Amino acid sequence: MTTTGRQRFSVRTGLVEDDPDEGSYDGVPQHLVTPLQTWVHSALRVNTSYEEDTLADAVALRLRLTVPNRQRTAQYLCSVNNEILLDSIDEILAIWSAIRPDASRPIEDLEFILDQGGSAYRVNEQQSGLENRVLPAVRDAMNETISQAVANQSVGSAAEHLNSAWKAAYGRHPESVRAYSEAIKAVESAAHSTIQPNHAKATLGTMLGEIGNARSKFSIAITTPAGKDPIAPIEAMMRTLWYGQTSRHGNKAATLPETLDSARAAVHVASTLVQLFSSGAVVRNP
């Protein structure tokens, strides 16, 4: 179930002028503290191969938490808030995915709480942790591209790199530098057999050089008007990715890590390129 933009009754009837901020909430806003604490309490009591205290202790150890003296770990985890509460939920899901993959009902309850409460986070597709929420259509398109790349051996490890880039960009603890780097690797893998099949150490940079030196060798499935360059849109996206990676090399100036926004944008550009190469939309002419 997904929340919609439905206005409050008081707004629809004119009792108040407008809704308060109803965007996605980062962290744990006050209205989500108790529901999520209650969920943790229930989750720790679910019948698993771990007893309640063992599961709670495992979570605390993974998070390097110091539990106050004379307080049970499970009791402590049910009282925390903000990022520790989210971290605890993330670790419970990770442990469940390893020892109890059939824990569907508690996960459905958690998804309902996060969704209805407007949280910026959701349970990931593997149900092994939390990730930032994105539009379902965007997520589905990404999953479809990854599946398509898995099925196409000619694009090498593009699917693995694209999946890693997605997780690094939208996981509970985003890693912008890694997300950007994995996005580039995904494109390099997908484009290698088309752009530079005989270059064992091809990179996005060498592929751009190949395109620049032999543009007529490449074409795309989209009809290109006479006199126009069919490979130009693909080249532009590849060039944007390549030159947008600010942390690739070090020099006398300070190295600038990619921002999270730029990394996420890079992941989506990479997804488009991987889809085009893995589907055969971009080809090398005989």
DRENRONU-226638 format. One line per 8 residues: number of its first residue (from 1); their letters; for each residue x, y, z negated of N, C-alpha, C. Coordinates in pm, 1 decimal. Each point is the difference from the previous one (the first is absolute). Example, Ala and Ser with C-alpha at 12.3 -4.5 7.8 and 13.67 -1.06 7.14 Angstrom:
<recs>
1> AS> 1319.0:-569.0:-780.0:-89.0:119.0:0.0:90.0:120.0:0.0  -35.0:105.0:72.0:82.0:119.0:-6.0:-77.0:109.0:-73.0
</recs>
This chain:
<recs>
1> MTTTGRQR> 84.3:-119.5:0.0:-84.3:119.5:0.0:87.9:124.6:0.0  -35.4:95.5:85.4:79.5:121.6:10.7:-84.9:120.3:-33.3  56.1:90.7:-77.0:-74.4:119.7:-36.1:-19.4:88.4:121.4  -105.6:79.3:1.8:-29.8:89.1:110.8:3.0:142.9:-49.8  -29.8:92.4:91.5:2.1:140.7:-35.7:-134.5:48.6:-53.1  -79.3:-86.2:-55.0:-132.4:35.4:-49.7:10.8:104.0:-111.1  -77.2:108.4:13.1:3.2:104.3:-101.0:-75.5:-42.4:-125.6  36.7:61.1:-110.7:-71.1:-25.4:-124.3:-144.4:49.6:10.5
9> FSVRTGLV> -86.5:-59.4:-81.0:-140.3:40.1:-2.1:-14.4:147.6:-34.7  79.4:46.1:-96.8:-10.3:139.6:-43.2:37.6:96.6:111.3  89.1:-42.7:90.3:37.4:84.3:113.2:-109.8:-3.1:105.5  -52.4:-120.3:26.6:-102.9:-13.3:103.3:-125.6:76.9:-35.9  -27.7:12.0:-128.5:-121.9:69.0:-43.3:24.1:146.7:-31.8  124.0:46.0:13.9:28.7:140.6:-21.4:20.0:39.8:-144.3  10.9:-97.0:-90.2:21.9:34.5:-141.1:138.8:59.2:-21.5  96.4:-47.5:77.2:134.5:57.9:-0.9:39.7:25.2:144.2
17> EDDPDEGS> 98.2:88.0:19.8:34.2:41.2:135.4:77.8:-105.1:78.0  93.9:-68.3:-64.3:85.3:-91.7:75.6:56.4:-106.1:-91.3  48.9:-109.4:64.4:65.3:-106.2:-76.1:132.8:48.2:-55.2  42.3:-54.2:-114.9:138.4:21.5:-42.0:91.2:-77.2:94.2  128.8:11.0:-21.4:95.9:-70.5:85.2:-29.0:-149.2:-0.8  -32.9:-53.6:118.8:-31.6:-142.0:9.2:99.8:-74.1:88.3  119.4:55.3:14.6:101.7:-66.6:79.6:60.0:-116.4:-76.1  98.0:-65.0:61.6:66.8:-111.5:-65.4:79.7:50.6:-119.4
25> YDGVPQHL> -4.9:-75.3:-108.5:68.4:39.1:-122.7:130.9:-77.0:-13.8  110.5:72.5:-9.0:127.3:-62.8:-31.4:4.7:-30.6:-149.7  88.2:-93.6:-37.3:10.6:-34.0:-141.5:-128.5:-62.2:-50.8  -31.3:26.0:-127.5:-122.6:-52.4:-60.8:-78.6:116.4:-57.3  -97.9:52.1:73.5:-82.2:108.9:-53.6:-80.0:-49.5:-119.4  -47.8:90.9:-81.1:-65.1:-36.1:-124.8:-117.1:-95.5:19.4  -75.7:19.3:109.0:-118.9:-84.5:19.3:35.4:-144.6:36.3  127.0:-26.8:34.0:39.8:-136.6:33.5:76.9:-69.4:-112.2
33> VTPLQTWV> 37.3:73.9:-104.4:81.6:-58.8:-106.7:-70.8:-118.2:-65.8  -119.5:22.3:-52.5:-70.7:-107.1:-71.5:-35.8:-117.1:90.4  -55.9:22.7:119.7:-30.0:-114.5:87.2:123.1:-84.8:32.1  113.6:65.0:25.8:120.1:-76.9:32.5:57.8:-69.7:-122.8  -7.6:64.0:-115.4:45.1:-66.6:-123.0:-87.6:-122.1:-29.0  -128.8:14.7:22.3:-91.9:-112.3:-19.7:32.0:-113.2:96.4  34.4:36.0:123.7:35.3:-103.0:97.7:125.7:-74.4:-44.0  100.4:71.9:-48.9:123.0:-64.2:-47.1:-32.6:-96.2:-114.9
41> HSALRVNT> -85.4:44.6:-90.4:-39.2:-84.9:-112.6:-62.5:-130.5:50.2  -89.1:10.6:97.3:-64.9:-119.1:55.9:99.9:-85.0:77.5  87.7:65.8:76.3:96.1:-73.3:82.1:95.2:-82.6:-84.6  40.9:53.0:-114.5:93.0:-72.9:-86.2:-65.5:-120.0:-66.2  -132.9:-1.6:-0.7:-72.3:-110.6:-63.8:-49.0:-103.1:101.3  25.7:24.5:129.4:-40.4:-96.8:102.4:77.2:-129.4:-19.5  -68.0:-112.8:16.2:63.4:-129.6:-20.9:99.9:-28.7:111.9  127.7:11.3:-30.2:106.2:-28.5:96.1:97.3:-97.7:-63.9
49> SYEEDTLA> 105.9:-30.3:73.6:102.6:-86.5:-57.9:76.8:73.0:-109.8  -16.5:132.6:-6.4:54.2:78.9:-109.4:-108.1:19.8:-104.8  34.1:-9.8:-126.2:-89.5:43.8:-104.7:-0.6:152.6:-0.3  -97.1:59.7:-69.3:-14.3:145.8:-0.2:129.7:69.4:-40.3  58.5:-40.4:-112.2:120.1:67.9:-47.7:118.0:-23.0:93.1  10.6:-118.6:59.7:110.7:-28.1:90.6:-7.4:87.3:123.4  -119.8:16.6:55.9:-17.7:85.4:116.6:32.9:144.7:-34.9  -48.8:45.6:-114.9:28.0:137.0:-42.7:149.4:20.6:-22.7
57> DAVALRLR> 64.3:-97.6:-63.8:144.7:11.0:-22.7:76.4:5.1:131.7  -44.1:-78.5:98.5:66.7:0.6:129.8:-11.0:136.8:65.4  -116.8:62.0:-9.0:-19.9:133.0:56.5:90.9:101.7:-68.6  1.8:-4.5:-131.5:82.2:94.8:-76.0:148.6:-16.4:30.7  44.2:-124.4:12.2:140.8:-25.0:30.4:35.6:50.2:140.2  -87.4:-24.8:95.6:26.4:45.9:137.1:10.8:152.7:6.2  -82.2:66.4:-80.4:-2.4:146.0:0.6:98.7:60.4:-99.0  70.5:-86.4:-73.9:97.7:46.0:-100.6:-66.4:89.6:-104.1
65> LTVPNRQR> -118.9:-41.2:-44.7:-73.5:78.2:-98.5:39.9:-41.2:-141.4  9.6:96.2:-89.0:25.0:-27.0:-141.5:-131.9:9.0:-73.6  -49.3:-112.9:-45.4:-129.2:-4.2:-68.7:19.4:39.2:-146.1  -81.9:90.5:-52.3:12.4:41.6:-139.6:-5.8:-118.7:-95.7  73.1:9.0:-109.6:-0.5:-106.5:-100.6:-140.7:-26.4:-51.0  -25.3:-127.0:-30.6:-126.3:-46.0:-57.5:-119.5:17.7:94.5  27.3:17.2:128.3:-108.8:9.7:97.0:18.2:-109.3:105.5  -105.8:-74.9:24.5:7.1:-102.6:102.6:18.7:66.4:135.9
73> TAQYLCSV> 75.2:-67.7:85.2:27.5:56.4:132.6:-128.1:20.0:78.2  -91.3:-98.3:-8.0:-126.3:12.3:72.8:-78.1:121.9:-47.7  -1.8:21.8:-129.5:-69.4:116.2:-55.7:64.1:129.7:48.9  131.8:-0.3:5.8:71.7:119.9:45.4:-31.5:32.0:145.8  1.0:-102.2:85.4:-24.8:21.7:142.3:-142.6:48.3:26.8  -90.9:-31.9:-90.1:-138.8:44.7:16.4:-19.7:142.4:-49.7  105.0:61.3:-54.1:-14.0:135.3:-54.0:81.8:103.8:76.7  86.9:-44.3:91.1:83.6:94.3:73.6:-82.4:71.1:107.0
81> NNEILLDS> 54.1:109.6:51.8:-69.2:69.3:109.0:102.0:54.4:98.7  -46.9:79.3:93.5:85.0:59.3:103.3:79.6:-105.9:75.8  127.7:28.6:31.1:73.4:-88.7:89.5:24.9:-137.5:-61.4  9.4:-9.6:-132.6:24.5:-131.1:-61.7:-121.4:-90.7:19.4  -118.6:58.2:-3.1:-120.6:-78.1:22.9:-0.9:-55.0:142.8  35.3:84.9:96.7:6.1:-44.6:139.2:109.7:-103.7:19.3  115.2:22.9:-62.3:109.1:-97.0:9.3:-41.5:-135.3:-57.6  -73.5:2.8:-111.2:-45.3:-124.3:-62.6:-94.9:-76.2:91.5
89> IDEILAIW> -93.3:71.6:62.4:-93.9:-63.3:92.7:75.4:-59.9:118.5  97.2:76.1:51.6:79.7:-46.1:112.9:73.3:-129.5:-33.6  55.5:-8.7:-120.2:73.6:-119.7:-40.6:-93.4:-117.9:-25.3  -117.2:25.2:-56.5:-97.2:-108.5:-19.9:-36.7:-62.2:134.1  -24.1:84.4:100.4:-33.1:-50.2:132.7:115.7:-81.0:58.4  122.2:47.9:-20.6:116.7:-71.0:52.2:13.1:-138.7:-63.0  -22.8:-8.7:-131.2:9.0:-128.6:-68.9:-112.5:-92.1:44.8  -120.8:54.9:11.2:-112.8:-80.0:47.5:26.1:-57.8:138.7
97> SAIRPDAS> 58.4:81.2:88.3:21.6:-46.5:136.7:93.7:-119.8:3.4  85.3:-10.0:-103.2:94.9:-111.0:-6.3:-57.9:-122.9:-70.0  -80.1:21.5:-105.9:-46.2:-114.4:-78.6:-149.2:-25.6:10.7  -76.5:98.8:48.8:-145.3:-17.2:5.3:-56.2:73.6:122.2  29.0:-47.5:120.5:-43.8:69.5:120.9:-150.7:0.6:21.0  -75.9:-77.2:-78.4:-145.8:-5.6:17.8:-73.7:95.4:-93.6  71.6:96.2:-60.8:-63.0:91.7:-96.0:-76.5:109.7:73.0  -104.9:-39.1:71.9:-69.9:95.1:85.8:-93.9:91.9:-76.8
105> RPIEDLEF> -72.1:-53.3:-96.6:-101.1:82.7:-67.3:61.9:116.7:-77.9  102.3:-20.8:-82.2:61.1:115.3:-68.3:56.9:101.5:98.3  52.7:-46.6:113.3:54.5:91.4:99.7:-112.2:80.4:65.2  -112.2:-63.4:25.9:-114.6:72.2:55.2:-45.8:108.6:-96.8  0.9:-30.5:-128.6:-38.5:99.4:-100.9:96.1:119.4:3.1  129.4:-28.9:10.7:99.8:106.6:4.3:-18.8:85.3:125.2  -21.6:-63.5:114.1:-20.8:74.4:124.2:-121.3:92.1:-11.3  -104.4:-48.9:-65.3:-121.3:80.5:-17.9:30.1:123.6:-84.5
113> ILDQGGSA> 74.1:-18.8:-109.8:32.9:111.8:-89.1:83.1:104.9:74.0  103.5:-44.4:68.9:87.4:93.2:71.0:-73.7:72.8:111.4  -83.5:-73.6:71.1:-72.9:58.9:112.3:-103.2:101.1:-46.6  -84.5:-40.0:-94.1:-106.8:88.7:-46.2:53.7:118.3:-79.6  116.8:-18.5:-61.8:58.5:107.8:-78.6:84.3:96.5:80.9  9.3:-24.4:132.4:74.7:91.5:85.2:150.2:-7.7:-17.7  50.8:-115.0:-44.1:143.8:-13.2:-20.3:74.0:8.0:132.6  121.3:53.1:-4.4:84.9:4.8:118.8:60.9:-136.2:29.5
121> YRVNEQQS> -28.9:-100.5:-86.3:61.3:-131.4:14.5:-104.7:-108.1:22.3  43.8:-109.8:58.8:-85.1:-115.1:24.9:83.4:-126.2:-18.2  -66.6:-115.3:-6.1:69.2:-128.0:-3.1:47.3:-30.6:141.7  126.1:-41.2:15.5:51.7:-25.9:134.2:-61.5:-125.7:61.0  25.6:-21.0:128.0:-61.5:-110.2:73.1:37.3:-136.0:-58.7  121.3:-12.6:-53.0:44.6:-126.7:-59.0:-51.6:-19.9:-142.0  -67.2:102.3:-53.4:-49.9:-0.6:-138.5:113.6:-23.5:-98.8  118.7:49.0:35.2:117.4:-20.4:-84.8:47.1:128.9:-66.0
129> GLENRVLP> -77.0:107.3:13.1:38.8:126.6:-59.4:-87.4:113.2:50.5  34.4:121.8:-41.0:-72.9:118.9:41.8:74.3:68.6:114.6  -72.7:74.7:80.9:59.8:81.9:103.2:-83.5:125.8:16.6  56.2:100.8:65.6:-76.5:120.0:27.4:-114.1:-32.1:94.9  -112.2:64.8:-21.0:-117.8:-23.4:83.2:12.6:74.4:133.0  -34.3:-66.0:106.0:-4.7:63.3:131.2:-131.8:-37.9:65.9  -32.7:66.2:109.1:-123.6:-30.8:70.2:0.2:-146.7:43.5  -110.1:-72.8:-21.4:-4.0:-141.2:40.0:35.5:-21.4:146.5
137> AVRDAMNE> -44.2:90.6:88.6:28.8:-15.5:142.8:150.1:7.1:26.3  68.9:88.0:-74.1:145.2:12.8:15.9:68.8:-126.3:-50.0  -43.4:-47.9:-115.3:57.7:-122.2:-56.7:-24.8:-119.8:91.0  -122.5:-9.9:54.5:-32.9:-111.9:87.8:82.6:3.7:128.1  19.9:120.5:54.3:81.0:12.9:121.1:143.3:-43.6:-27.2  52.6:36.3:-116.2:134.9:-40.4:-36.7:9.6:-152.2:-11.3  -97.3:-60.3:-66.4:0.4:-145.2:-15.6:-9.5:-70.3:134.4  -79.6:55.1:90.5:-13.7:-58.7:133.1:131.4:7.8:76.9
145> TISQAVAN> 68.4:113.4:-11.8:129.2:15.7:67.9:102.0:-98.6:-54.4  2.2:-16.9:-132.2:93.3:-94.6:-61.6:-30.4:-141.9:46.6  -128.3:-36.6:4.0:-38.6:-134.2:45.4:39.5:-21.7:145.5  -18.6:100.7:82.4:36.5:-8.9:141.0:150.1:-18.1:15.9  76.8:71.6:-80.3:145.3:-11.7:6.8:47.6:-136.1:-48.4  -67.4:-56.0:-100.4:35.3:-133.7:-49.3:-14.6:-103.5:111.4  -103.7:17.7:81.1:-30.1:-96.8:105.0:88.7:14.3:123.6  77.7:107.8:7.4:82.2:25.7:117.9:147.4:-13.1:-35.7
153> QSVGSAAE> 61.9:-110.6:38.7:139.4:-24.8:-36.2:96.2:99.0:63.5  -40.0:63.5:109.9:90.5:90.4:70.3:27.6:128.2:-77.5  -80.4:28.7:-102.3:22.5:123.0:-77.3:75.6:-28.5:-129.6  57.2:-117.9:-10.9:86.5:-32.3:-112.9:-66.8:17.7:-135.4  68.4:72.8:-88.4:-48.1:17.9:-137.4:-79.4:128.5:-17.9  -61.5:48.5:107.0:-76.3:125.3:-8.3:-109.8:-7.5:-105.1  -70.7:-112.4:-5.8:-109.7:-13.6:-96.3:50.8:8.4:-142.9  110.9:-66.2:-27.0:56.9:1.1:-135.6:41.1:141.3:-40.5
161> HLNSAWKA> 65.9:70.6:90.6:44.4:135.4:-31.4:-118.8:96.2:-14.7  -100.0:-15.2:85.9:-116.0:88.9:-8.0:-77.8:-23.9:-129.2  -11.0:-126.0:-39.7:-67.5:-32.0:-125.5:76.3:58.3:-118.6  132.9:-9.5:2.9:82.1:56.6:-107.2:-12.3:152.2:-3.4  -5.9:61.0:118.3:-14.9:145.6:7.8:-132.6:43.8:-59.9  -105.9:-73.9:30.5:-133.0:31.0:-52.9:-1.2:-7.5:-152.1  56.9:-106.1:-54.2:1.5:-16.6:-145.2:83.9:108.3:-67.5  112.3:36.1:62.8:85.6:103.1:-57.8:-67.1:137.2:6.1
169> AYGRHPES> -85.0:21.0:98.6:-67.9:129.0:15.0:-124.4:11.5:-85.9  -71.9:-112.0:-19.5:-129.6:6.7:-66.6:-11.2:-86.0:-125.7  108.4:-59.5:-44.9:-4.1:-79.8:-121.9:-15.1:86.7:-123.5  -11.2:-64.3:-113.7:-18.5:72.3:-126.8:116.5:93.7:-27.9  120.8:-41.0:37.9:118.4:83.9:-19.2:64.3:23.4:137.0  -44.4:100.4:73.7:48.0:22.4:137.0:150.3:26.0:5.5  62.3:-48.9:107.0:141.8:22.9:26.5:10.2:60.6:139.6  7.7:131.5:7.5:-6.8:67.2:129.2:117.7:-33.4:90.8
177> VRAYSEAI> 121.2:-5.2:-55.4:118.2:-29.2:82.0:-10.0:-140.4:58.6  -38.8:-94.8:-82.0:-12.6:-138.0:49.3:-112.8:-10.7:102.1  -111.4:67.4:-25.7:-113.4:-6.0:93.0:42.1:49.8:137.7  72.3:111.8:2.5:42.7:56.6:127.7:98.9:-93.1:69.9  95.5:-51.8:-75.1:100.4:-89.3:57.1:-63.9:-126.2:57.6  -94.1:-58.4:-73.6:-67.4:-120.9:47.4:-86.2:29.8:122.6  -57.6:119.6:7.1:-79.7:38.7:115.7:87.1:1.8:125.9  119.3:56.3:-11.4:91.7:3.1:113.6:42.4:-141.2:39.7
185> KAVESAAH> 29.4:-83.5:-97.6:38.7:-138.6:29.1:-113.1:-73.8:72.1  -123.6:28.9:-38.2:-114.2:-64.8:64.6:-5.2:35.1:148.5  22.6:126.4:31.1:-1.7:43.9:140.2:119.6:-56.9:74.9  116.3:-1.0:-63.2:118.4:-56.9:64.8:-23.0:-146.9:34.9  -62.4:-73.1:-90.9:-28.2:-141.1:25.3:-100.6:-16.4:113.6  -104.6:80.9:-2.9:-106.8:-13.0:99.4:45.5:40.2:139.8  85.9:102.9:8.4:38.5:55.2:129.9:124.3:-64.9:59.9  73.3:-75.8:-78.4:130.2:-52.2:43.1:-7.7:-77.8:131.2
193> STIQPNHA> -88.9:-96.9:7.4:-5.5:-86.1:118.8:-49.1:73.8:123.5  -64.9:113.1:-18.6:-48.5:78.5:113.8:100.7:105.5:43.6  55.2:73.4:-95.6:87.7:112.6:33.3:144.1:-42.3:25.1  58.9:-76.2:-92.2:140.4:-41.0:14.3:18.4:-148.4:-34.1  -56.4:-87.7:80.2:4.7:-143.8:-33.2:140.5:-58.6:-4.5  95.3:60.9:69.6:136.3:-54.0:5.1:97.0:70.0:-94.5  -53.3:88.0:-82.3:83.8:73.9:-96.6:-25.1:-58.7:-139.0  92.1:-81.6:-46.3:-20.2:-72.5:-126.4:-10.6:92.3:-120.5
201> KATLGTML> 64.0:117.1:7.6:1.7:91.7:-114.0:-79.7:127.4:29.7  -105.1:-14.8:77.8:-81.3:116.5:37.7:-64.4:64.6:-122.2  -8.8:130.9:2.3:-69.0:77.1:-103.5:-101.5:90.1:68.7  -78.9:67.5:-78.1:-94.8:93.6:58.5:73.9:107.7:79.4  118.2:39.0:-49.2:79.1:100.7:69.2:50.7:-47.6:135.0  52.5:-123.3:6.7:49.1:-51.8:128.3:-114.9:-24.7:96.3  -115.9:-37.5:-53.1:-116.7:-21.0:85.8:-46.1:131.4:61.8  5.8:107.9:-76.7:-34.9:130.8:54.7:97.9:38.5:110.7
209> GEIGNARS> 126.9:-36.4:-19.3:98.3:25.8:103.7:-30.0:-79.0:126.3  -41.7:-123.6:-16.0:-35.7:-84.8:113.9:-118.2:58.5:76.6  -100.2:45.6:-73.0:-115.6:60.7:65.1:41.5:125.4:75.8  83.9:80.2:-62.3:44.1:123.2:64.5:79.7:-24.1:126.3  75.3:-109.5:3.9:84.7:-29.3:115.7:-71.8:-76.0:111.0  -110.6:-65.7:-33.8:-68.3:-83.4:100.8:-150.7:3.7:-20.6  -56.4:116.1:12.2:-142.8:19.0:-28.3:-87.9:-83.0:92.8  42.3:-16.6:124.0:-83.4:-69.4:98.3:-14.2:-148.9:-28.4
217> KFSIAITT> 80.1:-51.0:-94.2:-7.2:-142.8:-32.2:-121.6:-35.7:-85.8  -68.9:100.4:-54.8:-105.1:-28.0:-97.4:-134.9:57.9:43.5  -104.1:-68.8:-38.7:-134.9:47.8:28.3:-92.7:-42.2:-112.8  -117.1:61.3:-6.5:-98.8:-33.2:-103.1:-133.4:-32.8:65.6  -87.2:-63.2:-76.6:-128.4:-45.1:54.1:-93.0:115.4:35.1  17.8:115.0:-63.1:-85.3:115.6:27.5:38.3:60.2:135.6  -99.1:25.8:81.3:25.9:59.3:131.0:63.6:137.9:-14.6  108.9:20.9:71.4:72.4:126.5:-5.8:-17.8:75.9:131.4
225> PAGKDPIA> -40.3:127.0:-3.6:-16.8:77.7:122.8:129.8:6.5:79.8  -13.9:12.7:129.7:116.6:8.5:87.8:91.2:114.4:-44.2  128.6:-27.3:-2.9:97.8:101.4:-38.3:23.7:11.0:-149.0  -78.1:-70.7:-79.5:16.8:3.1:-145.4:85.0:-117.7:-44.9  59.8:12.6:-118.4:91.1:-100.6:-54.2:-75.8:-94.3:-93.5  -20.2:-126.1:39.1:-81.1:-90.6:-81.9:61.0:-34.7:-135.1  131.8:2.2:-9.1:64.2:-40.3:-126.1:15.5:116.4:-96.7  -29.3:122.3:43.0:22.4:118.9:-82.1:-73.0:-4.8:-135.0
233> PIEAMMRT> -128.5:-41.4:-5.4:-67.2:-4.2:-131.9:65.5:-97.8:-96.5  43.0:-115.1:52.8:66.1:-99.0:-85.1:133.8:54.4:-48.1  74.1:60.0:91.6:128.6:59.8:-35.6:-16.8:107.0:-107.0  -103.3:80.6:12.8:-22.5:108.5:-95.8:-23.9:-55.1:-140.4  -80.4:-106.1:-11.4:-25.6:-59.6:-131.4:126.4:-62.0:-57.0  76.3:-69.5:85.6:124.7:-60.1:-46.5:99.3:107.0:-43.9  6.5:108.2:76.0:92.1:108.6:-33.3:-40.8:68.5:-130.2  -131.2:16.1:-19.2:-49.8:59.7:-124.5:42.6:-82.5:-121.1
241> LWYGQTSR> -13.0:-130.8:11.7:42.2:-89.0:-109.0:150.0:11.5:-24.6  77.4:-6.4:107.1:146.0:-3.7:-11.6:55.4:127.1:-62.4  -43.2:113.5:49.6:54.0:126.0:-49.4:-65.5:46.3:-130.1  -111.2:-60.0:-34.7:-66.6:37.2:-124.3:56.9:-67.2:-123.0  89.5:-98.7:19.8:59.4:-71.4:-114.4:116.8:80.2:-54.9  -25.4:74.0:-104.3:99.7:92.3:-54.7:106.8:-66.8:-85.5  -22.8:-122.5:-44.4:95.2:-65.2:-91.9:86.2:-104.5:68.8  -6.1:-7.3:133.2:69.8:-108.4:69.4:151.8:8.9:-15.7
249> HGNKAATL> 55.3:120.4:11.2:145.3:15.9:-8.6:36.7:102.2:-107.0  116.7:-17.4:-54.9:49.9:96.5:-96.5:104.2:89.5:65.2  11.5:122.7:-44.0:104.0:91.2:48.6:28.6:102.4:-108.5  69.3:108.6:34.4:38.4:96.8:-102.4:-119.6:72.7:-60.3  -110.6:4.0:72.4:-123.0:57.8:-54.5:-70.6:-102.9:-86.6  -84.3:46.9:-89.2:-74.0:-90.2:-88.6:-94.8:-88.5:81.5  -2.3:-129.6:-32.9:-90.4:-93.0:66.4:-142.1:24.8:-49.8  -91.3:14.2:92.2:-139.2:27.0:-35.5:-84.3:-125.2:19.5
257> PETLDSAR> -49.2:-58.5:-108.3:-87.1:-117.0:15.6:-132.0:39.7:64.4  -59.5:-92.5:72.3:-128.2:28.1:63.0:-106.9:23.7:-106.6  -90.2:91.2:27.9:-112.0:21.3:-91.0:-99.6:-113.5:18.6  -87.8:-17.0:-97.3:-100.1:-105.8:10.8:-94.1:26.8:117.1  -35.5:126.1:20.4:-88.2:32.9:112.5:64.8:-35.4:133.2  128.7:34.0:14.8:66.0:-30.3:126.7:16.2:-150.7:18.3  25.7:-71.6:-109.0:14.9:-145.0:8.5:-131.4:-66.3:40.3  -108.9:45.1:-58.6:-129.4:-57.9:35.9:-35.1:29.6:145.1
265> AAVHVAST> 29.2:121.8:44.2:-24.3:33.5:140.3:84.5:-88.8:90.6  126.0:-23.9:-40.0:89.2:-85.0:78.6:-53.1:-142.0:10.3  -57.2:-50.3:-108.7:-55.7:-135.7:0.9:-112.6:-11.3:101.4  -83.9:102.2:7.5:-112.0:-5.6:94.1:46.1:18.6:144.7  101.5:83.9:21.5:58.4:10.8:134.0:61.3:-134.2:40.3  71.5:-61.2:-93.5:62.2:-129.7:27.0:-105.1:-105.6:31.2  -110.7:2.4:-72.5:-106.0:-97.4:24.5:-53.0:11.2:142.5  -17.5:123.1:47.0:-46.9:20.9:136.8:99.9:-55.5:100.7
273> LVQLFSSG> 128.1:28.8:-22.9:103.1:-48.9:91.9:10.2:-152.2:-1.7  -6.4:-60.0:-117.8:6.5:-145.5:-9.7:-117.1:-62.2:74.9  -117.8:58.7:-15.3:-117.5:-52.5:70.1:17.5:8.3:150.8  52.2:111.4:48.7:16.7:18.8:144.5:101.7:-98.3:58.0  109.8:-21.4:-71.4:101.1:-92.9:50.7:-43.7:-145.1:-15.1  -59.0:-33.6:-115.2:-38.2:-140.5:-21.1:-117.5:-43.7:86.5  -83.0:95.4:42.3:-115.6:-33.2:84.5:35.0:-4.0:148.6  122.4:43.9:33.0:39.8:2.7:139.8:-42.5:124.3:74.3
281> AVVRNP> -44.8:102.0:-74.8:-43.0:124.1:64.0:118.5:77.2:56.3  118.6:-21.9:-56.2:122.3:61.3:51.7:84.8:-112.4:59.3  38.8:15.4:125.8:75.1:-108.3:67.1:122.0:56.4:70.9  92.8:-91.3:22.5:118.8:32.4:79.8:-25.1:-47.4:141.1  11.3:86.8:96.4:-28.3:-35.3:138.1:104.8:-96.4:56.1  -39.9:-91.4:87.1:94.1:-95.3:59.9:112.1:72.2:77.5
</recs>
